[in-house]
Amino acid sequence: MSKISNKIRSAATQLSQRYKPSLALAKSVLIASAAVTLSLMGARQLGILESVELSAYDQMVRWRPDEQPDSRLLVVGITEADIQKLNQWPISDRTIAEILQKLDKMQPAVIGLDVLRDVPLGEGREELTKVLQKSDRIIGVCLVTDGSPDNPGSPPAPGLPKNRVGFADFGVDPGGILRRALLFMKPPTIEGNSSAQKHLCNDNSQVLASFNLQLALRYLQGQKIYPKLAPDQSLWLGNTQLKQLASNDGGYKNADVRGYQILINYRSRRQVANQVRITDVLEGKVDPNLVKDKIVLIGYTTETVKDLFYTPYSGRQQSNQFMPGIVAHAQVVSQILSTVLDNRPMFWFWPEWAEILWISAWSIVGGTLASRMAHPAKLTVTFGALLSGCCALSFGIFLLGGWVPVAAPALALILTGGSIVSAERFNKAGYGKAISDRVKQVFKIEIDQAKKEQQVAEITESDFFKELQQKKDKLRISKQETSEKTPSEPQEITASTPELPKAESQTDDYLAQLQEKAKQQKQRAAVTESESDSQTGVPIDTRGGAASSAETKLDDELSDLQTKAKQMRQRRGAQKMIKDEKIDTFTDKEDLGGKEE
């Protein structure tokens, strides 16, 4: 068993030595990747990367190929040419009533009138009211208040019941870009005391459906598909869920998602559906097949009316930067119908933990390649290819209906690779070793000083040192008593002289023990010094003056201790000689006295 364990230990040692550089490299890559990933996730939580992610989203929308016009819709636009031809501004109530009557005769599924008629405009107010009351195919609009007393909203046209009215408001992102659609909402309460008229779109006691949702629901009723709310308050149309947008979905961070909002999945930048002008309807030039069983939307397409929106298609456009409101409503209606009837996917999003894995994976890839490649040109080309691959993969997911982070993984790839390259160059230049040695030297000085103080404390607190101090005090008292004795007491002196060699022997033993203890302390300090050097990895000859000064100070203290011991021995010898002389003197006197006697 011992042989097997030795072989296993030897093999493990060889493997660790063989793969030690790779393990160190992997460790540095993982540390850099974790630091970069955490930093980017913090930046995302603070909303720093939101504008970049939204710009990437807009670019991917522009890259997508346009789909064919939705044949279930027809847009009747009020253009600038129509205004000049009819010589009306705004279009009168009578003209609107005439257009509605002609379209209603062609039997559309539903007619959406995106024209505010809350106040009379021109002649024909009564005619318009009768048309709106008579036909149950017409859906009108109103504008929701923003809660301020100066903006109470706009009521719907008279004659329309509540179930045939929808609000025409959109949720616009900062910068004025239209990316989200409101399906239903509760109007906010008007602040302060307002004398504004109470109407459907400023009454916060009820939930309103949007204009585009009303049109889609009316069309789907003909397909025997009805809406329902799930227990989690999500909207279902048949077996299809229109998933509500959350505040941190996709590239959004802490977005205002009050009400029930969805991300608009644009169908086309040019023509979402077939489009005609109102003068074509008035002159009978419209094919009835374009109207029968279709959703017809009527609204302004001229720039004279400020019913225009920036969209993701507006980027880098010199002209046609705006999308008319009636066309934006057509985009949302087409999206709802395509989702329910054609299985066109709604936008979906990853949970936060999946986004973290996505970002950290690209970070590890960047760090690994940067550590493997030393040639700058190859590294640059490789990173360019990786960035292209990251964007291509994100765009492929986008084509499938998924919006995943794009800017964050690209930044993780670049930052981690750049940090690895910078660290390697820093270490090769010697700066890292110099700083490391300096730090180790500082800590070594502190460690040596602490160990020296600890050793001195151990010596002074030891029982041997305390016993030595007691013996020293007794010896001092004995010396004082001896010096105080007079020459007239030779018997006592003579009687005490046999004990002097014993006291001197004890003193010599203590001094020898003291020297031995000093020698042991010196050896212990040397062993501690060598262990400290092996732990810190600093060679003995490169520690500078700090370590050597600590050793010198310790040697000086030991030398002083030895010198004091030597002086005590010499003092004891001198005292012995004096006592011997006194004894001889007394002896001579006795001899002389005897002779005289």
C-alpha positions as CSV (number, residue, x, y, z in Angstrom):
1,M,0.0,0.0,0.0
2,S,2.8,2.4,0.8
3,K,4.4,1.7,-2.6
4,I,1.1,2.4,-4.4
5,S,0.5,5.6,-2.4
6,N,4.1,6.8,-3.2
7,K,3.5,6.1,-6.9
8,I,0.2,8.0,-6.8
9,R,1.8,10.9,-5.0
10,S,4.7,10.9,-7.5
11,A,2.3,10.9,-10.4
12,A,0.2,13.7,-8.9
13,T,3.4,15.7,-8.4
14,Q,4.5,15.2,-12.0
15,L,1.0,16.1,-13.3
16,S,0.9,19.2,-11.2
17,Q,4.3,20.3,-12.3
18,R,3.4,19.5,-16.0
19,Y,0.1,21.4,-16.0
20,K,1.1,24.1,-13.5
21,P,1.5,26.8,-16.2
22,S,-1.9,25.9,-17.7
23,L,-3.6,26.0,-14.4
24,A,-2.1,29.3,-13.6
25,L,-3.2,30.6,-17.0
26,A,-6.8,29.3,-16.5
27,K,-6.9,30.9,-13.0
28,S,-5.9,34.3,-14.4
29,V,-8.5,34.0,-17.2
30,L,-11.3,33.1,-14.8
31,I,-10.4,35.9,-12.4
32,A,-10.3,38.5,-15.2
33,S,-13.6,37.1,-16.7
34,A,-15.4,37.2,-13.3
35,A,-14.2,40.8,-12.7
36,V,-15.3,42.0,-16.2
37,T,-18.7,40.1,-16.0
38,L,-19.6,41.5,-12.6
39,S,-18.6,45.0,-13.8
40,L,-20.8,44.8,-16.9
41,M,-23.7,43.4,-14.9
42,G,-23.4,46.3,-12.5
43,A,-23.3,48.7,-15.5
44,R,-26.5,47.0,-16.9
45,Q,-28.3,47.3,-13.6
46,L,-27.5,51.0,-13.4
47,G,-28.8,51.5,-17.0
48,I,-25.4,52.6,-18.4
49,L,-25.6,50.1,-21.3
50,E,-29.3,50.6,-22.1
51,S,-28.9,53.1,-24.8
52,V,-26.2,50.9,-26.5
53,E,-28.4,47.8,-26.3
54,L,-31.4,49.7,-27.7
55,S,-29.2,51.0,-30.6
56,A,-28.2,47.4,-31.3
57,Y,-31.8,46.4,-31.3
58,D,-32.7,49.1,-33.8
59,Q,-29.9,48.0,-36.1
60,M,-31.1,44.4,-36.0
61,V,-34.6,45.5,-36.9
62,R,-33.1,47.4,-39.9
63,W,-31.1,44.3,-40.9
64,R,-34.2,42.1,-41.0
65,P,-35.7,41.5,-44.4
66,D,-39.2,43.1,-44.9
67,E,-42.1,40.8,-45.0
68,Q,-44.9,40.9,-47.5
69,P,-47.7,43.4,-46.9
70,D,-50.5,42.0,-44.7
71,S,-53.4,41.3,-47.0
72,R,-55.9,41.4,-44.1
73,L,-55.4,45.2,-43.7
74,L,-56.0,48.3,-45.8
75,V,-54.7,51.7,-44.9
76,V,-56.7,54.7,-46.2
77,G,-54.3,57.7,-45.9
78,I,-55.2,61.4,-45.8
79,T,-52.2,62.8,-47.7
80,E,-51.2,66.4,-48.5
81,A,-52.4,65.8,-52.1
82,D,-55.9,64.9,-50.7
83,I,-56.0,68.1,-48.6
84,Q,-55.1,70.3,-51.6
85,K,-57.4,68.5,-54.0
86,L,-60.4,68.7,-51.6
87,N,-59.4,72.2,-50.5
88,Q,-60.1,71.4,-46.9
89,W,-58.1,71.7,-43.8
90,P,-58.9,70.0,-41.6
91,I,-61.0,67.4,-43.4
92,S,-64.7,68.3,-42.6
93,D,-67.1,66.0,-40.8
94,R,-69.2,65.7,-43.9
95,T,-66.3,64.3,-45.9
96,I,-65.4,61.8,-43.2
97,A,-69.0,60.7,-43.0
98,E,-69.1,60.2,-46.8
99,I,-65.9,58.1,-46.7
100,L,-67.3,55.9,-43.9
101,Q,-70.5,55.3,-45.8
102,K,-68.7,54.3,-49.0
103,L,-66.3,51.9,-47.2
104,D,-69.1,50.4,-45.1
105,K,-71.0,49.4,-48.3
106,M,-68.0,47.3,-49.3
107,Q,-68.5,45.1,-46.1
108,P,-65.2,45.3,-44.3
109,A,-64.6,43.4,-41.1
110,V,-64.0,46.5,-39.2
111,I,-63.2,50.2,-39.8
112,G,-60.8,52.1,-37.6
113,L,-61.1,55.9,-37.7
114,D,-57.8,57.4,-36.3
115,V,-59.1,60.9,-36.6
116,L,-60.2,63.0,-33.6
117,R,-63.7,64.3,-33.9
118,D,-64.3,65.6,-30.4
119,V,-65.3,69.0,-31.7
120,P,-67.2,69.9,-34.9
121,L,-65.0,70.5,-37.9
122,G,-66.7,72.1,-40.9
123,E,-70.1,71.1,-42.0
124,G,-71.8,67.7,-41.5
125,R,-71.7,67.2,-37.8
126,E,-75.1,65.6,-37.6
127,E,-74.4,63.3,-40.6
128,L,-71.2,62.0,-39.0
129,T,-73.0,61.3,-35.8
130,K,-75.7,59.3,-37.5
131,V,-73.1,57.2,-39.4
132,L,-71.2,56.5,-36.2
133,Q,-74.4,55.4,-34.5
134,K,-75.8,53.3,-37.3
135,S,-72.7,51.2,-38.2
136,D,-71.3,48.8,-35.6
137,R,-68.2,48.2,-37.7
138,I,-66.6,51.6,-36.8
139,I,-64.0,51.9,-34.0
140,G,-63.1,55.5,-33.0
141,V,-60.2,56.9,-30.9
142,C,-59.6,59.1,-27.9
143,L,-56.4,60.5,-26.2
144,V,-55.5,59.6,-22.7
145,T,-54.6,62.3,-20.2
146,D,-51.1,62.4,-18.8
147,G,-52.4,63.5,-15.4
148,S,-51.7,67.2,-15.7
149,P,-54.5,69.8,-15.5
150,D,-53.3,71.3,-18.8
151,N,-53.7,68.0,-20.7
152,P,-57.1,66.4,-19.9
153,G,-57.0,64.2,-23.0
154,S,-59.4,64.2,-25.9
155,P,-62.8,62.5,-25.8
156,P,-64.1,60.2,-28.6
157,A,-66.5,61.4,-31.3
158,P,-70.1,61.7,-30.3
159,G,-72.3,58.8,-31.2
160,L,-69.7,56.1,-30.4
161,P,-70.4,53.6,-27.5
162,K,-67.6,52.8,-25.1
163,N,-67.1,49.3,-26.5
164,R,-66.2,50.9,-29.9
165,V,-63.6,53.3,-28.6
166,G,-59.9,52.7,-28.1
167,F,-57.1,55.1,-27.0
168,A,-54.6,56.0,-29.7
169,D,-51.6,56.6,-27.3
170,F,-48.2,54.8,-27.6
171,G,-45.4,54.3,-25.1
172,V,-42.4,56.1,-26.5
173,D,-38.8,55.5,-25.4
174,P,-36.4,58.3,-24.4
175,G,-35.2,59.8,-27.7
176,G,-38.7,59.6,-29.2
177,I,-38.3,56.2,-30.7
178,L,-41.4,54.0,-30.9
179,R,-40.6,50.4,-29.8
180,R,-43.5,49.5,-27.5
181,A,-47.2,49.3,-27.8
182,L,-49.9,49.7,-25.1
183,L,-52.7,47.2,-25.3
184,F,-54.8,48.3,-22.4
185,M,-54.3,50.7,-19.5
186,K,-56.0,52.6,-16.7
187,P,-56.0,56.4,-17.3
188,P,-54.0,58.3,-14.6
189,T,-55.8,60.6,-12.2
190,I,-55.7,64.3,-13.1
191,E,-53.6,66.2,-10.4
192,G,-55.2,69.1,-8.6
193,N,-58.6,70.6,-9.1
194,S,-59.3,70.6,-12.8
195,S,-62.4,71.9,-14.5
196,A,-61.8,69.7,-17.5
197,Q,-64.7,67.7,-18.9
198,K,-64.9,64.2,-17.7
199,H,-64.7,61.7,-20.5
200,L,-63.8,58.1,-21.3
201,C,-60.0,58.7,-21.6
202,N,-59.5,60.6,-18.3
203,D,-61.7,58.4,-16.2
204,N,-59.4,56.3,-14.0
205,S,-62.3,54.1,-12.7
206,Q,-62.1,51.8,-15.7
207,V,-59.5,50.0,-17.9
208,L,-59.4,51.0,-21.6
209,A,-58.3,48.9,-24.6
210,S,-56.1,50.4,-27.2
211,F,-57.3,51.3,-30.7
212,N,-55.1,48.7,-32.4
213,L,-56.2,46.0,-29.9
214,Q,-59.9,46.8,-30.5
215,L,-59.4,46.4,-34.2
216,A,-57.6,43.0,-33.8
217,L,-60.2,41.7,-31.4
218,R,-63.1,42.7,-33.7
219,Y,-61.4,40.8,-36.6
220,L,-60.7,37.7,-34.5
221,Q,-64.3,37.5,-33.4
222,G,-65.1,36.6,-36.9
223,Q,-62.6,33.7,-36.5
224,K,-64.3,32.6,-33.3
225,I,-61.3,33.7,-31.2
226,Y,-62.0,35.6,-28.0
227,P,-59.8,37.2,-25.4
228,K,-59.4,36.0,-21.9
229,L,-57.3,37.0,-18.9
230,A,-55.3,34.3,-17.1
231,P,-55.0,34.3,-13.3
232,D,-51.6,36.0,-13.6
233,Q,-53.4,38.8,-15.6
234,S,-51.7,37.8,-18.9
235,L,-53.8,38.2,-22.1
236,W,-54.6,35.1,-24.1
237,L,-56.2,35.1,-27.6
238,G,-57.2,31.5,-28.2
239,N,-54.1,29.4,-27.4
240,T,-51.7,32.3,-27.9
241,Q,-50.4,34.4,-25.0
242,L,-49.4,38.0,-25.6
243,K,-46.6,38.1,-23.1
244,Q,-46.4,41.4,-21.2
245,L,-43.1,43.3,-21.4
246,A,-41.2,43.5,-18.1
247,S,-39.1,46.5,-17.0
248,N,-35.8,44.6,-17.5
249,D,-36.5,42.5,-20.5
250,G,-34.0,42.5,-23.3
251,G,-31.9,45.7,-23.2
252,Y,-34.3,47.6,-21.0
253,K,-33.4,48.5,-17.5
254,N,-36.1,49.9,-15.2
255,A,-38.3,50.9,-18.1
256,D,-41.8,52.4,-17.5
257,V,-44.0,49.5,-18.3
258,R,-47.3,50.6,-16.7
259,G,-50.3,49.2,-18.3
260,Y,-50.0,46.1,-20.5
261,Q,-47.2,46.6,-23.0
262,I,-45.6,44.5,-25.7
263,L,-42.5,45.1,-27.9
264,I,-43.6,46.0,-31.4
265,N,-42.4,43.4,-33.9
266,Y,-42.4,45.5,-37.1
267,R,-43.4,43.9,-40.3
268,S,-41.9,46.2,-42.8
269,R,-40.4,49.6,-43.1
270,R,-42.1,50.6,-46.4
271,Q,-45.5,49.0,-46.7
272,V,-47.1,47.1,-43.9
273,A,-50.4,46.7,-45.9
274,N,-52.0,47.9,-49.1
275,Q,-52.6,51.7,-49.0
276,V,-54.9,54.0,-50.8
277,R,-55.9,57.7,-50.5
278,I,-59.2,59.1,-49.4
279,T,-59.8,60.8,-52.7
280,D,-59.6,57.3,-54.3
281,V,-62.4,56.2,-52.0
282,L,-64.5,59.2,-52.8
283,E,-64.0,58.8,-56.5
284,G,-64.8,55.0,-56.4
285,K,-61.3,53.9,-57.5
286,V,-60.8,51.4,-54.8
287,D,-61.2,47.7,-55.6
288,P,-63.9,46.2,-53.3
289,N,-61.8,43.1,-52.8
290,L,-59.3,45.2,-50.9
291,V,-62.0,46.2,-48.5
292,K,-64.3,43.2,-48.1
293,D,-63.7,41.3,-44.8
294,K,-60.6,43.4,-44.2
295,I,-59.5,45.7,-41.5
296,V,-59.6,49.3,-42.8
297,L,-57.6,52.0,-41.0
298,I,-58.3,55.7,-41.8
299,G,-55.8,58.4,-40.7
300,Y,-53.5,61.2,-41.6
301,T,-50.2,60.3,-43.4
302,T,-49.2,63.9,-44.2
303,E,-46.5,65.6,-42.2
304,T,-48.8,68.6,-41.7
305,V,-50.5,66.7,-38.9
306,K,-47.9,65.9,-36.2
307,D,-49.1,62.3,-35.8
308,L,-45.6,61.0,-36.6
309,F,-43.1,58.8,-34.8
310,Y,-39.5,57.9,-34.9
311,T,-39.0,54.1,-35.3
312,P,-36.0,51.8,-35.4
313,Y,-36.1,52.3,-39.2
314,S,-35.3,56.1,-38.7
315,G,-31.6,55.6,-38.0
316,R,-29.3,56.9,-40.8
317,Q,-32.3,58.0,-42.9
318,Q,-32.0,61.4,-44.7
319,S,-35.7,61.3,-45.6
320,N,-38.8,59.3,-44.6
321,Q,-37.5,59.3,-41.0
322,F,-41.1,59.3,-39.6
323,M,-43.8,56.7,-39.5
324,P,-47.4,58.0,-39.5
325,G,-49.5,57.1,-36.5
326,I,-52.0,55.2,-38.6
327,V,-49.2,53.1,-40.1
328,A,-47.8,52.4,-36.6
329,H,-51.3,51.2,-35.5
330,A,-51.3,48.9,-38.6
331,Q,-48.0,47.4,-37.6
332,V,-49.4,46.5,-34.2
333,V,-52.6,45.1,-35.6
334,S,-50.7,43.0,-38.1
335,Q,-48.4,41.7,-35.3
336,I,-51.3,40.6,-33.2
337,L,-53.1,38.8,-36.1
338,S,-49.9,37.2,-37.3
339,T,-49.1,35.9,-33.8
340,V,-52.5,34.4,-33.3
341,L,-53.3,33.2,-36.8
342,D,-49.9,32.6,-38.4
343,N,-47.8,31.5,-35.4
344,R,-45.4,34.4,-35.9
345,P,-43.4,34.6,-32.7
346,M,-43.7,37.3,-30.2
347,F,-40.4,38.7,-28.9
348,W,-39.0,36.5,-26.1
349,F,-36.2,37.2,-23.6
350,W,-33.7,35.2,-21.5
351,P,-33.9,35.2,-17.7
352,E,-31.1,37.1,-15.9
353,W,-29.1,34.1,-15.0
354,A,-28.9,33.0,-18.7
355,E,-27.8,36.5,-19.7
356,I,-25.0,36.3,-17.1
357,L,-23.8,33.0,-18.5
358,W,-24.0,34.4,-22.0
359,I,-21.8,37.4,-21.1
360,S,-19.3,35.4,-19.0
361,A,-19.0,32.8,-21.8
362,W,-17.8,35.5,-24.3
363,S,-15.6,36.9,-21.6
364,I,-13.8,33.6,-21.1
365,V,-13.4,33.1,-24.8
366,G,-11.8,36.5,-25.2
367,G,-9.4,35.9,-22.2
368,T,-8.5,32.4,-23.4
369,L,-7.6,33.5,-26.9
370,A,-5.7,36.6,-25.7
371,S,-3.6,34.4,-23.5
372,R,-2.8,31.9,-26.3
373,M,-1.9,34.4,-29.0
374,A,1.2,36.6,-28.8
375,H,1.2,38.1,-32.3
376,P,-0.7,41.4,-32.4
377,A,-1.9,41.1,-36.0
378,K,-3.3,37.6,-35.5
379,L,-4.8,38.7,-32.2
380,T,-6.5,41.7,-33.9
381,V,-7.9,39.6,-36.7
382,T,-9.1,36.9,-34.3
383,F,-10.9,39.3,-32.1
384,G,-12.5,41.0,-35.1
385,A,-13.8,37.6,-36.2
386,L,-15.1,36.9,-32.7
387,L,-16.9,40.2,-32.6
388,S,-18.5,39.4,-35.9
389,G,-19.5,36.0,-34.7
390,C,-21.0,37.4,-31.5
391,C,-23.1,39.9,-33.5
392,A,-24.1,37.2,-36.1
393,L,-25.2,34.8,-33.4
394,S,-27.2,37.5,-31.6
395,F,-28.8,38.5,-34.9
396,G,-29.7,34.8,-35.6
397,I,-31.4,34.6,-32.3
398,F,-33.2,37.9,-33.1
399,L,-34.6,36.4,-36.4
400,L,-36.1,33.6,-34.3
401,G,-37.8,36.2,-32.1
402,G,-35.3,36.4,-29.2
403,W,-33.7,39.6,-28.0
404,V,-30.5,38.8,-26.1
405,P,-27.7,41.2,-25.0
406,V,-25.4,42.3,-27.8
407,A,-23.3,45.1,-26.4
408,A,-22.5,43.5,-23.1
409,P,-21.0,40.3,-24.5
410,A,-19.0,42.3,-27.1
411,L,-17.6,44.5,-24.4
412,A,-16.8,41.4,-22.2
413,L,-14.9,39.9,-25.1
414,I,-12.8,43.0,-25.6
415,L,-12.2,44.0,-22.0
416,T,-11.2,40.5,-20.8
417,G,-8.9,40.0,-23.8
418,G,-7.4,43.5,-23.3
419,S,-6.8,42.9,-19.6
420,I,-5.0,39.6,-20.2
421,V,-2.7,41.1,-22.9
422,S,-2.0,44.1,-20.7
423,A,-1.2,41.9,-17.7
424,E,1.2,39.8,-19.7
425,R,3.1,42.8,-21.1
426,F,3.2,44.3,-17.6
427,N,4.8,41.2,-16.2
428,K,7.2,40.8,-19.1
429,A,8.4,44.3,-18.6
430,G,9.4,43.5,-15.0
431,Y,7.2,46.0,-13.4
432,G,5.0,43.3,-11.8
433,K,8.0,41.5,-10.2
434,A,9.5,44.7,-8.9
435,I,6.2,45.8,-7.3
436,S,5.7,42.3,-5.9
437,D,9.2,42.2,-4.4
438,R,8.7,45.6,-2.9
439,V,5.5,44.6,-1.3
440,K,7.0,41.3,0.0
441,Q,9.9,43.3,1.4
442,V,7.6,45.6,3.3
443,F,5.6,42.7,4.7
444,K,8.9,40.8,5.5
445,I,10.1,43.7,7.7
446,E,6.9,43.8,9.6
447,I,6.9,40.0,10.1
448,D,10.5,40.0,11.3
449,Q,9.9,42.8,13.8
450,A,6.8,41.1,15.1
451,K,8.6,37.8,15.5
452,K,11.5,39.5,17.3
453,E,9.2,41.2,19.7
454,Q,7.4,37.9,20.3
455,Q,10.7,36.1,21.0
456,V,11.8,38.7,23.5
457,A,8.5,38.5,25.2
458,E,8.8,34.7,25.5
459,I,12.3,35.0,27.0
460,T,11.3,37.6,29.6
461,E,8.1,35.8,30.6
462,S,9.8,32.4,30.9
463,D,10.2,30.7,34.3
464,F,14.0,30.3,33.7
465,F,14.4,34.1,33.3
466,K,12.3,34.8,36.3
467,E,14.3,32.3,38.4
468,L,17.5,33.9,37.1
469,Q,16.3,37.3,38.2
470,Q,15.5,35.9,41.7
471,K,19.0,34.3,41.9
472,K,20.6,37.6,40.9
473,D,18.7,39.5,43.6
474,K,19.8,36.9,46.2
475,L,23.4,37.1,45.1
476,R,23.3,40.9,45.3
477,I,22.0,40.7,48.9
478,S,24.6,38.1,49.8
479,K,27.4,40.4,48.4
480,Q,26.1,43.3,50.5
481,E,26.0,41.2,53.7
482,T,29.6,40.0,53.0
483,S,30.9,43.5,52.4
484,E,29.3,44.7,55.7
485,K,31.1,42.1,57.8
486,T,34.0,43.5,59.9
487,P,37.6,42.1,60.1
488,S,37.0,41.3,63.8
489,E,34.8,38.4,62.9
490,P,37.3,36.0,61.3
491,Q,35.4,32.9,62.5
492,E,32.2,33.9,60.7
493,I,34.1,34.8,57.6
494,T,36.1,31.6,57.8
495,A,32.9,29.7,58.3
496,S,31.3,31.3,55.3
497,T,34.2,30.9,53.0
498,P,33.5,27.2,52.2
499,E,30.1,28.3,50.8
500,L,31.7,30.8,48.3
501,P,32.8,28.2,45.9
502,K,29.3,26.8,45.9
503,A,27.8,30.2,45.2
504,E,30.3,30.8,42.5
505,S,29.5,27.4,41.0
506,Q,25.8,28.2,41.0
507,T,26.5,31.5,39.4
508,D,28.7,29.9,36.7
509,D,25.9,27.4,36.1
510,Y,23.3,30.1,35.7
511,L,25.7,32.0,33.4
512,A,26.3,28.9,31.3
513,Q,22.6,28.3,31.1
514,L,22.1,31.9,30.1
515,Q,24.6,31.5,27.3
516,E,23.0,28.2,26.2
517,K,19.6,29.9,26.2
518,A,21.0,32.8,24.2
519,K,22.4,30.3,21.7
520,Q,19.1,28.5,21.4
521,Q,17.3,31.8,20.8
522,K,19.8,32.7,18.1
523,Q,19.3,29.3,16.4
524,R,15.5,29.6,16.7
525,A,15.6,33.1,15.1
526,A,17.7,31.7,12.3
527,V,15.2,28.9,11.7
528,T,12.3,31.3,11.8
529,E,14.2,33.6,9.4
530,S,14.7,30.7,6.9
531,E,11.0,29.7,7.1
532,S,9.9,33.3,6.6
533,D,12.1,33.4,3.5
534,S,10.7,30.2,2.1
535,Q,7.1,31.4,2.7
536,T,7.5,34.8,1.1
537,G,9.6,33.5,-1.8
538,V,12.2,36.2,-1.3
539,P,15.8,35.1,-1.5
540,I,18.1,35.9,1.5
541,D,20.4,38.0,-0.5
542,T,17.6,40.2,-2.0
543,R,15.8,41.2,1.2
544,G,17.6,44.5,1.5
545,G,18.8,46.0,4.7
546,A,15.6,45.4,6.7
547,A,16.2,41.7,7.4
548,S,20.0,42.0,8.0
549,S,19.4,44.9,10.4
550,A,17.0,42.7,12.4
551,E,19.6,39.9,12.6
552,T,22.3,42.4,13.6
553,K,20.2,43.8,16.3
554,L,19.5,40.3,17.7
555,D,23.3,39.5,17.6
556,D,24.0,42.7,19.4
557,E,21.6,41.9,22.1
558,L,23.1,38.4,22.5
559,S,26.6,39.9,22.6
560,D,25.5,42.3,25.3
561,L,24.1,39.4,27.3
562,Q,27.4,37.5,26.9
563,T,29.4,40.5,27.9
564,K,27.3,41.0,31.0
565,A,27.8,37.4,31.9
566,K,31.5,37.7,31.5
567,Q,31.6,40.9,33.7
568,M,29.7,39.0,36.4
569,R,32.2,36.2,36.3
570,Q,35.1,38.6,36.5
571,R,33.4,40.5,39.4
572,R,32.9,37.2,41.3
573,G,36.6,36.3,40.7
574,A,37.7,39.7,42.1
575,Q,35.5,39.3,45.1
576,K,36.9,35.9,45.7
577,M,40.5,37.3,45.6
578,I,39.6,40.0,48.1
579,K,38.1,37.5,50.5
580,D,41.1,35.2,50.1
581,E,43.4,38.1,51.0
582,K,41.4,39.0,54.0
583,I,41.4,35.4,55.2
584,D,45.2,35.3,54.7
585,T,45.6,38.5,56.7
586,F,43.6,37.2,59.6
587,T,45.6,33.9,59.5
588,D,48.9,35.8,59.6
589,K,47.7,37.8,62.5
590,E,46.8,34.7,64.4
591,D,50.2,33.2,63.6
592,L,51.9,36.3,64.8
593,G,49.9,36.5,67.9
594,G,50.7,32.9,68.7
595,K,54.4,33.5,68.2
596,E,54.3,36.6,70.4
597,E,52.6,34.6,73.1
